[in-house]
Amino acid sequence: MAGYFTLSIDVELAWGRCDYPLQPHEHAALAQERQIVARLTQLLAQYQIRATWAIVGHLLLPQPAPRRADGLAHPDIPRPMLHGEFRDWLSHLPPEYHPFWYGRDIVAMIRQVSPAQEIGSHSFFHLPYHEQHTSPAAIAADLEQVRLWHQREGLPCTSFIFPRNVVGFKTQIYQSGIRVYRGHSRRWSDRLPLRSMRRLANWLTFLLAWPPPLVEAHHEPETGLINVPDSLLLFGRQGIRRLIPPNNLWRMARSGLDGAARSGRIFHLWFHPSNFAAESDQQFALLERILSHACALRQQGQLQIMPMADYHTLPNAH
């Protein structure tokens, strides 16, 4: 039985940091994002790979967001968005149509790729879907905007990637028409009590090139959704992560691809386009090496390469 390789890409621009002022290094990375997406689409076309691009829906707006007379953006969206907090999640959204916050041209680039790519959702406002902290009314409004704008643009919306990988409100997501989401694979470091300890353990995992988890598409009867968990993040090369040799990522990805081919399971690689902003050529060389190996396994009949939405059609995912 052939295994599976899935590639998911979180496209969020400045929305990934919408609750904080953008820093100079973030401006520099965002300025490269369109060029990075163009190079990514070229690679996917070259290797004939269909990926899942999860977009923040606000990128689709053709003009600046509506504002109230006092300057409040999107006055129709319930506030406060987060329980116990009065800060406005949209307070840093600029009044003008800024390329860091809007991206119809990016979505157009993705839609032009052959083979056809899947365009899923990464929410509309990049709100954390945290059931204890985020207002259900805000989540309902977020999902309604996703549904509305995907429908307007003729974009099916089968797959969902949670902002900041905070999983919640799954019943509401299913009710909005979404059927597949990217979950989090449990790792040994998750059992550590402190966040600092978990981050250090995760860093050591990459330093030791520990084989990534292989996953299965799991149907959840209680929500109706199909969970396609993550296997490996192709992270950016900023800060302490620069100390991880690129060859370690290659060894981990190759282990994941080969393991999926042997076991009939899934190797699920993911990243943000911004992860290619630092040491870009090195990052693209690494990704191309991974895609080339995946295609070699596909040609041998050992691996299927498909986007997240396709797991909804597999009998063994139900």
N, C-alpha and C positions, 0 to 999 in steps of 0.2 A: 504494500500500500504506500502510495506517495505521501510525502509530508507537505506542509504548507509554509509559505513565506508571505507575510503581510507587512507592508510599510505604511505607517500613518504619520502625517505631517501636520503639526499644529500651527495654523496661520493666524496670527493675532496682532501683529504690528505693536503699536504702543498700548493696546488694550491689555497686554500681559502685565503692564505696570500701571494700570489706569488709576489706582488708588494712591499713587505716590508721584511727586514731581519727577520728570525725566532727568536723568543725570547726563553729563556730557558724553561719557562713553556709550550710553544708550542711544543718544542722538547719532553717534558715528555708526553704530551697528544698524539702526533703522534706516539710515541713508543708503545702506548697501542692499536692503532687503529685496528690492525689485530685481536687481542684477542677480542676486542669489537664486530667486525663484526662477528666473529665466534659465540659469545654468541647470537647476534641478529638472526643469521640464525637458531640457535637451537630453539629459542623461536618461530620463525615463523613456523618452521616445527612442533613443538609441538602443536601449536594451528591451524595449517593448514590455514595459512594466506598468501595470495599473496600480496606482497607490490611492490611499484615502487622504484627501486634503480636508482637514476640519477647519472651517473658517469662522471667525467671529463675525456674526451676521451684520454688525454695524458697518463693516467694510463695504457693504453693498449700497449704502445710501448715496444717491447721486448729488446731494447738496448738503450744506451744513445742517446739523440737527436742529429741530425746532426749539425755540427758547421763549420763556415767559418774559414779561417786561423787566423783571428784576434780574434777568440773566440766567435763570435756572434752566438747564438743558433738559429736554424730554420731560416737560412738566406733567405729562400723562402717566409717567411711570411712578408707582407708589414709593413714598419715602416714609420712614427710613428703610433702606434696603437691608441693613444689618440690625438685628435686635440689640438694643442697649447702646447703639452708637448713633450719633447725629451727623457724622461726616457724610458728605454726599459722594457716592461712588463715582459720579460723573463730573465732579468739580474741576478736574484737570482737562476735560475735553475743551479744546480751543473753540472760539466762536466761528473761526473761518474754516474753510474746507482744506484741511491740512493733510498732506500725504502720509503722515505717520498714523493718522486715525481713520482714513478712508482708503479703500483699495479696490474699486471696481475694475481697474486696469489689471490688478494682480489676478483677480478671479477670471477675467477674460483670457489672460495668458494660460491659466490652467485649463480652461474649457477648450482651448485650441489644440491641446496635445493629442496625438494619436500614438498609442491606443487611448480611448476615452478614460479619463480619470474619474474617480468618485469624489464628489464634493459633499461632505457632510457638515455637521454643525459643531462648533466649539463655543456654543451659547451665542447670545446676541450682545451682551454687555460685559462678558467675562466675569460675571458674578460668581463667587464661590457657592457651589450647591451644597452648602453645609446645613443640615436639617436643624441643628441647634442654634445657629447664629444668623441665618439668612431668612428674611421675611418670605413666607409662602406666597404672598401677593406679588412680591417682586419677581419671584421665580415664575409665577404664572404669566406675568407680563413679559418676561424675558422669552419664555417659550412661545408665546403668542407672536412676538415679533419675529422669532426664527421662522415659525410657520408661514407668516404673512410674506416675508421677504424672499424666502426660498420659493414660495408659490409664484410670486410676482416675476421672479427671474427664471422660472422654469427649471428649478434645481430640486430634484428629489432629495429628501432628507431622511435617509434610513439610518445613518450612523451618527453617534454623538461621542465627543471627547470632552470630559469634564474639565472646566477651568481649574488649573493648579492640581489636577488629578484628585479633587475632593469629590467623592461619589455620594450622591444623595438625591432625594426627590425622584426616585426611579419610577414610581407609579405614575407621577405626573408626566414624566418623559415619555413613557409608553402611550399614555393617553393623547399626547401631542402628535403621535404618528411615527415616532422613532422606534427602531427595533433592535439595534445593535449598539453596544458601547464598549469602550476600552477600559477595562478594569485594571487593578493593580495586583501583580503577582506577589504573593506573600514570600518574603525572604527571611533568612535567619536573623538578619539585623533588625527586623521589625519588632522582635521581642525585647530589644534593649530598652531600658526605662527612660533614658534621656535622649532628646533630639540630637544633642552634640555627639553622643555615643553612636547613634544610628548613622549620622553623616560620616563620621570617621570610619565606621565599619563598611559603609557603602564605598568610600574612597579606597579602602584596602582591597575590596572586591575587585575593583578595576586595576589596582596596582599589581595584584596577583593574577590578573586575567582569569578570574574564576568563571567557569562555563555558565552562561545565562540560563534561566529556567525555560523549558519548553512547555507550552500551554495547550489547552483545548478550548474550543468554543462551547461554552456552557449555557444551556437554556435554563432560565430561572422561572419556574412555574409561578412563584409568588408575584412576579412583576410582569412576566411575558417577554422580558428582554433577553437577548443573547449577549453574554459577556465574552469578549475576546481579549484576555489580559495581555499586558505588556510583557516583553522579554528583556529588551535592552534599549537603553537611551544612548544615541550617538550624541554625546554632550559637546558643548562648545569648549574652546581651548582658552578660557580666561581664568585668571587666578591660579589656585592650587591645582586645578585640573590640567594645567600645562605640564605638570610633572608626570602625568600618565603618558607613557610612550604610545604613539598612534598604533604601533604594532600590537599592543595589548588589545585595543578595540578590534583590530582585525582578527586576532586569535579568538576572541570571544564570539564575534559574529560568525566566523567560519565554524566554530564549535556548534553554535546554534543552528546554522543551516544544515550542517552534516547530521547533527542529532535529529533534526526534524525529518530529514530524508530517511533516516534509518528507522525512526519510531512511528512515523505517520502523524506526528503532532505538529504544532505550529511554532514557528519562530517569528515573533512580532517585534520589529525594530521601529523606533519612533524618534522624532526630533522636531525642533523648530527651525525654520530657515535662518533665524538669527544665530544658531549654533555654528553657522559657517562664516560668520563675520570675521572672526580672528583666525589667522593662518588658513585662509580660504582654500588655497591651492592644495595644501596638505589634506584638508578635510574632504575636498572633492575627490582627491586621489583615493582616499580611504573608502568613501562611499562607492566609487566606481569599482574598486576591487571587490567589495561586497556584492554589488549587483552583478558583476561579471561571474562570480562564483555561483550565485543563485541561478543565473541563466544556464550555466554549464550543467547544474543538477537538473534543471527543467528539461534541457535537451536530452538528458539521459533517462527521462521519465521518472525521476526520483522526487521531484518537487513541483508543486503547483504554486503559482504566484498570483495572489488575488487580493482585492481590497476588502475592507471590513464588511461591507454590505453583502458580499457574496456568501458569507456564513449563514445569512438568513435563509438561503435557498438549499443549504446542505441538510440532508435528512439526519445525519448524525449529530447535528447541532440542536436538534429538537428532542 
